[in-house]
Each structure stands twice: as C-alpha cells, then as structure tokens.
Amino acid sequence: MQLNYRDQLMLLKDILSEHESECCGSVAEYEQLERLIRSLMANAEVNDQLKQSLETIYTYCQNGKNSSDITDFIASHKGQLTQWLEDINALS
C-alpha cells in the first residue's frame, strides 16, 4: 500500500517525535525515514523550505544508522528534532 503525501508527513512526524521524546530508535527506523524523505523530495507538493529541512533530516538518518550508540546520537540531536518537527508543522 502506497502512502499519500499527508500520510507520509504524519509517519515522518511520528518517528521523529518518538526519537525526540524517548531518545531511542533503530537502524530500521532510520532506513524507513530515508525512504520517506526520498519519496517526499520527489513530490511536487513539497515546498523548497520543507525540502531543505528534509535534506538535513536525511543526513541525520545517514549518520544515525551508522552511529555506534544510537541512543546517545539521538539525545545529542534532541534540539534539532524539536526544530524539525516545528518546521514540518509550519511548512506542510
């Protein structure tokens, strides 16, 4: 089943919110986020400002899945996670 634009944004926000609030995640979540972001980046409905945030989040995912301690990695990005969630809410 393919997710529509709004469903993709909701899933993105849900995963990022979980990282922000629980400071935990998994390689599988990072890989899922990467797939979501690639799909969103190809969507014409996504504005340029949101695409900039998505590019930054994509880099976060790449670094996170290669991190030796995912929990510490997420904790060190807590402020950015909060900002990204605010950006997604404001720009979507």
TITIPA-403452 format. One record per atom (N, C-alpha, C): residue number from 1; atom name; x, y, z. Coordinates in nm, 2 decimals. Layout:
BEGIN
+-----+-------+--------+--------+--------+
! num ! atomo !     xx !     yy !     zz !
+-----+-------+--------+--------+--------+
! NUM !    CA !      X !      Y !      Z !
...
+-----+-------+--------+--------+--------+
This chain:
BEGIN
+-----+-------+--------+--------+--------+
! num ! atomo !     xx !     yy !     zz !
+-----+-------+--------+--------+--------+
!   1 !     N !   0.08 !  -0.12 !   0.00 !
!   1 !    CA !   0.00 !   0.00 !   0.00 !
!   1 !     C !   0.09 !   0.12 !   0.00 !
!   2 !     N !   0.06 !   0.21 !  -0.09 !
!   2 !    CA !   0.14 !   0.34 !  -0.10 !
!   2 !     C !   0.07 !   0.45 !  -0.02 !
!   3 !     N !   0.16 !   0.52 !   0.06 !
!   3 !    CA !   0.11 !   0.63 !   0.14 !
!   3 !     C !   0.10 !   0.75 !   0.06 !
!   4 !     N !  -0.01 !   0.83 !   0.09 !
!   4 !    CA !  -0.02 !   0.96 !   0.02 !
!   4 !     C !   0.07 !   1.07 !   0.09 !
!   5 !     N !   0.08 !   1.18 !   0.04 !
!   5 !    CA !   0.16 !   1.29 !   0.09 !
!   5 !     C !   0.14 !   1.32 !   0.24 !
!   6 !     N !   0.01 !   1.33 !   0.28 !
!   6 !    CA !  -0.02 !   1.36 !   0.42 !
!   6 !     C !   0.01 !   1.24 !   0.51 !
!   7 !     N !  -0.01 !   1.12 !   0.47 !
!   7 !    CA !   0.03 !   1.00 !   0.54 !
!   7 !     C !   0.18 !   0.99 !   0.56 !
!   8 !     N !   0.25 !   1.03 !   0.46 !
!   8 !    CA !   0.40 !   1.03 !   0.47 !
!   8 !     C !   0.45 !   1.13 !   0.57 !
!   9 !     N !   0.39 !   1.25 !   0.57 !
!   9 !    CA !   0.43 !   1.35 !   0.67 !
!   9 !     C !   0.39 !   1.31 !   0.81 !
!  10 !     N !   0.28 !   1.25 !   0.82 !
!  10 !    CA !   0.24 !   1.20 !   0.96 !
!  10 !     C !   0.33 !   1.09 !   1.01 !
!  11 !     N !   0.37 !   1.00 !   0.92 !
!  11 !    CA !   0.47 !   0.90 !   0.96 !
!  11 !     C !   0.60 !   0.96 !   1.00 !
!  12 !     N !   0.65 !   1.05 !   0.92 !
!  12 !    CA !   0.77 !   1.12 !   0.94 !
!  12 !     C !   0.77 !   1.19 !   1.08 !
!  13 !     N !   0.66 !   1.26 !   1.10 !
!  13 !    CA !   0.65 !   1.33 !   1.23 !
!  13 !     C !   0.64 !   1.23 !   1.35 !
!  14 !     N !   0.57 !   1.12 !   1.33 !
!  14 !    CA !   0.56 !   1.02 !   1.44 !
!  14 !     C !   0.69 !   0.96 !   1.48 !
!  15 !     N !   0.77 !   0.93 !   1.38 !
!  15 !    CA !   0.90 !   0.87 !   1.41 !
!  15 !     C !   1.00 !   0.97 !   1.47 !
!  16 !     N !   1.00 !   1.09 !   1.42 !
!  16 !    CA !   1.08 !   1.20 !   1.47 !
!  16 !     C !   1.04 !   1.23 !   1.62 !
!  17 !     N !   0.90 !   1.23 !   1.64 !
!  17 !    CA !   0.85 !   1.26 !   1.77 !
!  17 !     C !   0.89 !   1.16 !   1.87 !
!  18 !     N !   0.89 !   1.03 !   1.83 !
!  18 !    CA !   0.94 !   0.92 !   1.91 !
!  18 !     C !   1.08 !   0.94 !   1.95 !
!  19 !     N !   1.17 !   0.97 !   1.85 !
!  19 !    CA !   1.31 !   0.99 !   1.88 !
!  19 !     C !   1.32 !   1.11 !   1.98 !
!  20 !     N !   1.25 !   1.21 !   1.96 !
!  20 !    CA !   1.26 !   1.33 !   2.04 !
!  20 !     C !   1.22 !   1.30 !   2.19 !
!  21 !     N !   1.11 !   1.23 !   2.20 !
!  21 !    CA !   1.05 !   1.21 !   2.34 !
!  21 !     C !   1.12 !   1.10 !   2.41 !
!  22 !     N !   1.16 !   0.99 !   2.34 !
!  22 !    CA !   1.21 !   0.87 !   2.41 !
!  22 !     C !   1.36 !   0.85 !   2.39 !
!  23 !     N !   1.42 !   0.94 !   2.31 !
!  23 !    CA !   1.56 !   0.93 !   2.28 !
!  23 !     C !   1.61 !   0.78 !   2.25 !
!  24 !     N !   1.53 !   0.72 !   2.17 !
!  24 !    CA !   1.57 !   0.58 !   2.12 !
!  24 !     C !   1.52 !   0.56 !   1.98 !
!  25 !     N !   1.58 !   0.47 !   1.91 !
!  25 !    CA !   1.55 !   0.44 !   1.78 !
!  25 !     C !   1.62 !   0.32 !   1.73 !
!  26 !     N !   1.61 !   0.29 !   1.60 !
!  26 !    CA !   1.67 !   0.18 !   1.55 !
!  26 !     C !   1.72 !   0.21 !   1.40 !
!  27 !     N !   1.81 !   0.12 !   1.36 !
!  27 !    CA !   1.86 !   0.13 !   1.22 !
!  27 !     C !   1.74 !   0.12 !   1.12 !
!  28 !     N !   1.65 !   0.03 !   1.15 !
!  28 !    CA !   1.53 !   0.02 !   1.06 !
!  28 !     C !   1.45 !   0.14 !   1.06 !
!  29 !     N !   1.44 !   0.22 !   1.17 !
!  29 !    CA !   1.36 !   0.34 !   1.17 !
!  29 !     C !   1.44 !   0.45 !   1.08 !
!  30 !     N !   1.57 !   0.45 !   1.09 !
!  30 !    CA !   1.64 !   0.54 !   1.01 !
!  30 !     C !   1.63 !   0.51 !   0.86 !
!  31 !     N !   1.63 !   0.38 !   0.83 !
!  31 !    CA !   1.61 !   0.34 !   0.69 !
!  31 !     C !   1.47 !   0.38 !   0.64 !
!  32 !     N !   1.37 !   0.36 !   0.73 !
!  32 !    CA !   1.24 !   0.40 !   0.69 !
!  32 !     C !   1.23 !   0.55 !   0.67 !
!  33 !     N !   1.29 !   0.63 !   0.75 !
!  33 !    CA !   1.29 !   0.77 !   0.74 !
!  33 !     C !   1.36 !   0.81 !   0.61 !
!  34 !     N !   1.46 !   0.75 !   0.57 !
!  34 !    CA !   1.53 !   0.78 !   0.45 !
!  34 !     C !   1.44 !   0.75 !   0.33 !
!  35 !     N !   1.37 !   0.64 !   0.33 !
!  35 !    CA !   1.28 !   0.61 !   0.22 !
!  35 !     C !   1.16 !   0.71 !   0.21 !
!  36 !     N !   1.11 !   0.75 !   0.33 !
!  36 !    CA !   1.01 !   0.85 !   0.33 !
!  36 !     C !   1.06 !   0.98 !   0.27 !
!  37 !     N !   1.17 !   1.02 !   0.31 !
!  37 !    CA !   1.23 !   1.15 !   0.27 !
!  37 !     C !   1.26 !   1.15 !   0.12 !
!  38 !     N !   1.31 !   1.04 !   0.07 !
!  38 !    CA !   1.33 !   1.03 !  -0.08 !
!  38 !     C !   1.20 !   1.05 !  -0.15 !
!  39 !     N !   1.10 !   0.98 !  -0.10 !
!  39 !    CA !   0.97 !   0.99 !  -0.16 !
!  39 !     C !   0.91 !   1.13 !  -0.16 !
!  40 !     N !   0.92 !   1.20 !  -0.04 !
!  40 !    CA !   0.87 !   1.33 !  -0.03 !
!  40 !     C !   0.95 !   1.43 !  -0.11 !
!  41 !     N !   1.08 !   1.41 !  -0.12 !
!  41 !    CA !   1.17 !   1.50 !  -0.20 !
!  41 !     C !   1.13 !   1.50 !  -0.35 !
!  42 !     N !   1.07 !   1.38 !  -0.39 !
!  42 !    CA !   1.03 !   1.37 !  -0.53 !
!  42 !     C !   0.89 !   1.42 !  -0.56 !
!  43 !     N !   0.82 !   1.46 !  -0.45 !
!  43 !    CA !   0.68 !   1.51 !  -0.46 !
!  43 !     C !   0.67 !   1.66 !  -0.49 !
!  44 !     N !   0.60 !   1.69 !  -0.59 !
!  44 !    CA !   0.59 !   1.83 !  -0.63 !
!  44 !     C !   0.51 !   1.92 !  -0.52 !
!  45 !     N !   0.44 !   1.85 !  -0.43 !
!  45 !    CA !   0.36 !   1.93 !  -0.33 !
!  45 !     C !   0.45 !   1.98 !  -0.22 !
!  46 !     N !   0.58 !   1.93 !  -0.21 !
!  46 !    CA !   0.67 !   1.97 !  -0.10 !
!  46 !     C !   0.74 !   2.10 !  -0.15 !
!  47 !     N !   0.72 !   2.21 !  -0.06 !
!  47 !    CA !   0.79 !   2.33 !  -0.10 !
!  47 !     C !   0.94 !   2.33 !  -0.07 !
!  48 !     N !   1.01 !   2.43 !  -0.12 !
!  48 !    CA !   1.15 !   2.44 !  -0.11 !
!  48 !     C !   1.20 !   2.44 !   0.03 !
!  49 !     N !   1.13 !   2.52 !   0.12 !
!  49 !    CA !   1.18 !   2.53 !   0.26 !
!  49 !     C !   1.17 !   2.39 !   0.33 !
!  50 !     N !   1.06 !   2.32 !   0.30 !
!  50 !    CA !   1.05 !   2.19 !   0.37 !
!  50 !     C !   1.15 !   2.09 !   0.31 !
!  51 !     N !   1.18 !   2.11 !   0.18 !
!  51 !    CA !   1.29 !   2.02 !   0.12 !
!  51 !     C !   1.42 !   2.04 !   0.19 !
!  52 !     N !   1.45 !   2.17 !   0.23 !
!  52 !    CA !   1.58 !   2.20 !   0.30 !
!  52 !     C !   1.58 !   2.12 !   0.43 !
!  53 !     N !   1.47 !   2.13 !   0.50 !
!  53 !    CA !   1.46 !   2.05 !   0.63 !
!  53 !     C !   1.48 !   1.90 !   0.61 !
!  54 !     N !   1.41 !   1.85 !   0.50 !
!  54 !    CA !   1.42 !   1.71 !   0.47 !
!  54 !     C !   1.56 !   1.67 !   0.44 !
!  55 !     N !   1.63 !   1.75 !   0.37 !
!  55 !    CA !   1.77 !   1.72 !   0.34 !
!  55 !     C !   1.86 !   1.71 !   0.47 !
!  56 !     N !   1.83 !   1.80 !   0.56 !
!  56 !    CA !   1.91 !   1.79 !   0.69 !
!  56 !     C !   1.87 !   1.67 !   0.77 !
!  57 !     N !   1.74 !   1.63 !   0.77 !
!  57 !    CA !   1.69 !   1.51 !   0.84 !
!  57 !     C !   1.75 !   1.39 !   0.77 !
!  58 !     N !   1.76 !   1.39 !   0.64 !
!  58 !    CA !   1.82 !   1.28 !   0.57 !
!  58 !     C !   1.97 !   1.25 !   0.61 !
!  59 !     N !   2.04 !   1.36 !   0.63 !
!  59 !    CA !   2.18 !   1.35 !   0.68 !
!  59 !     C !   2.18 !   1.30 !   0.82 !
!  60 !     N !   2.09 !   1.34 !   0.90 !
!  60 !    CA !   2.08 !   1.29 !   1.04 !
!  60 !     C !   2.05 !   1.14 !   1.04 !
!  61 !     N !   1.97 !   1.09 !   0.95 !
!  61 !    CA !   1.94 !   0.95 !   0.93 !
!  61 !     C !   2.06 !   0.87 !   0.89 !
!  62 !     N !   2.13 !   0.92 !   0.80 !
!  62 !    CA !   2.25 !   0.85 !   0.75 !
!  62 !     C !   2.36 !   0.84 !   0.86 !
!  63 !     N !   2.38 !   0.95 !   0.93 !
!  63 !    CA !   2.47 !   0.95 !   1.04 !
!  63 !     C !   2.42 !   0.86 !   1.16 !
!  64 !     N !   2.29 !   0.87 !   1.18 !
!  64 !    CA !   2.24 !   0.79 !   1.30 !
!  64 !     C !   2.24 !   0.64 !   1.28 !
!  65 !     N !   2.22 !   0.59 !   1.16 !
!  65 !    CA !   2.22 !   0.45 !   1.14 !
!  65 !     C !   2.36 !   0.39 !   1.14 !
!  66 !     N !   2.46 !   0.48 !   1.12 !
!  66 !    CA !   2.60 !   0.44 !   1.13 !
!  66 !     C !   2.66 !   0.47 !   1.27 !
!  67 !     N !   2.58 !   0.52 !   1.36 !
!  67 !    CA !   2.63 !   0.56 !   1.49 !
!  67 !     C !   2.66 !   0.43 !   1.57 !
!  68 !     N !   2.76 !   0.44 !   1.65 !
!  68 !    CA !   2.79 !   0.32 !   1.74 !
!  68 !     C !   2.70 !   0.32 !   1.86 !
!  69 !     N !   2.64 !   0.43 !   1.90 !
!  69 !    CA !   2.54 !   0.44 !   2.01 !
!  69 !     C !   2.42 !   0.53 !   1.96 !
!  70 !     N !   2.32 !   0.46 !   1.91 !
!  70 !    CA !   2.20 !   0.53 !   1.86 !
!  70 !     C !   2.14 !   0.62 !   1.97 !
!  71 !     N !   2.13 !   0.57 !   2.09 !
!  71 !    CA !   2.06 !   0.64 !   2.20 !
!  71 !     C !   2.13 !   0.78 !   2.22 !
!  72 !     N !   2.26 !   0.77 !   2.24 !
!  72 !    CA !   2.34 !   0.89 !   2.26 !
!  72 !     C !   2.33 !   0.99 !   2.14 !
!  73 !     N !   2.34 !   0.93 !   2.02 !
!  73 !    CA !   2.33 !   1.01 !   1.90 !
!  73 !     C !   2.19 !   1.09 !   1.89 !
!  74 !     N !   2.08 !   1.02 !   1.92 !
!  74 !    CA !   1.95 !   1.08 !   1.92 !
!  74 !     C !   1.95 !   1.19 !   2.03 !
!  75 !     N !   2.00 !   1.16 !   2.15 !
!  75 !    CA !   2.00 !   1.26 !   2.26 !
!  75 !     C !   2.08 !   1.38 !   2.22 !
!  76 !     N !   2.18 !   1.37 !   2.15 !
!  76 !    CA !   2.27 !   1.48 !   2.11 !
!  76 !     C !   2.20 !   1.57 !   2.00 !
!  77 !     N !   2.09 !   1.52 !   1.94 !
!  77 !    CA !   2.02 !   1.59 !   1.84 !
!  77 !     C !   1.88 !   1.63 !   1.88 !
!  78 !     N !   1.85 !   1.62 !   2.01 !
!  78 !    CA !   1.72 !   1.65 !   2.06 !
!  78 !     C !   1.67 !   1.79 !   2.02 !
!  79 !     N !   1.75 !   1.89 !   2.03 !
!  79 !    CA !   1.71 !   2.02 !   1.99 !
!  79 !     C !   1.68 !   2.03 !   1.85 !
!  80 !     N !   1.76 !   1.97 !   1.76 !
!  80 !    CA !   1.73 !   1.97 !   1.62 !
!  80 !     C !   1.60 !   1.89 !   1.59 !
!  81 !     N !   1.57 !   1.78 !   1.66 !
!  81 !    CA !   1.45 !   1.71 !   1.64 !
!  81 !     C !   1.33 !   1.80 !   1.66 !
!  82 !     N !   1.34 !   1.87 !   1.77 !
!  82 !    CA !   1.23 !   1.97 !   1.81 !
!  82 !     C !   1.21 !   2.07 !   1.70 !
!  83 !     N !   1.32 !   2.13 !   1.65 !
!  83 !    CA !   1.31 !   2.23 !   1.54 !
!  83 !     C !   1.26 !   2.17 !   1.41 !
!  84 !     N !   1.30 !   2.05 !   1.38 !
!  84 !    CA !   1.25 !   1.98 !   1.26 !
!  84 !     C !   1.10 !   1.96 !   1.26 !
!  85 !     N !   1.05 !   1.91 !   1.38 !
!  85 !    CA !   0.91 !   1.89 !   1.40 !
!  85 !     C !   0.83 !   2.02 !   1.38 !
!  86 !     N !   0.88 !   2.13 !   1.44 !
!  86 !    CA !   0.82 !   2.26 !   1.42 !
!  86 !     C !   0.82 !   2.30 !   1.28 !
!  87 !     N !   0.93 !   2.28 !   1.21 !
!  87 !    CA !   0.94 !   2.32 !   1.07 !
!  87 !     C !   0.84 !   2.24 !   0.98 !
!  88 !     N !   0.83 !   2.11 !   1.01 !
!  88 !    CA !   0.74 !   2.03 !   0.93 !
!  88 !     C !   0.59 !   2.07 !   0.95 !
!  89 !     N !   0.56 !   2.10 !   1.08 !
!  89 !    CA !   0.42 !   2.15 !   1.11 !
!  89 !     C !   0.39 !   2.28 !   1.04 !
!  90 !     N !   0.49 !   2.37 !   1.04 !
!  90 !    CA !   0.47 !   2.51 !   0.99 !
!  90 !     C !   0.47 !   2.51 !   0.83 !
!  91 !     N !   0.55 !   2.42 !   0.77 !
!  91 !    CA !   0.57 !   2.42 !   0.63 !
!  91 !     C !   0.49 !   2.33 !   0.55 !
!  92 !     N !   0.41 !   2.24 !   0.62 !
!  92 !    CA !   0.34 !   2.14 !   0.55 !
!  92 !     C !   0.19 !   2.17 !   0.55 !
+-----+-------+--------+--------+--------+
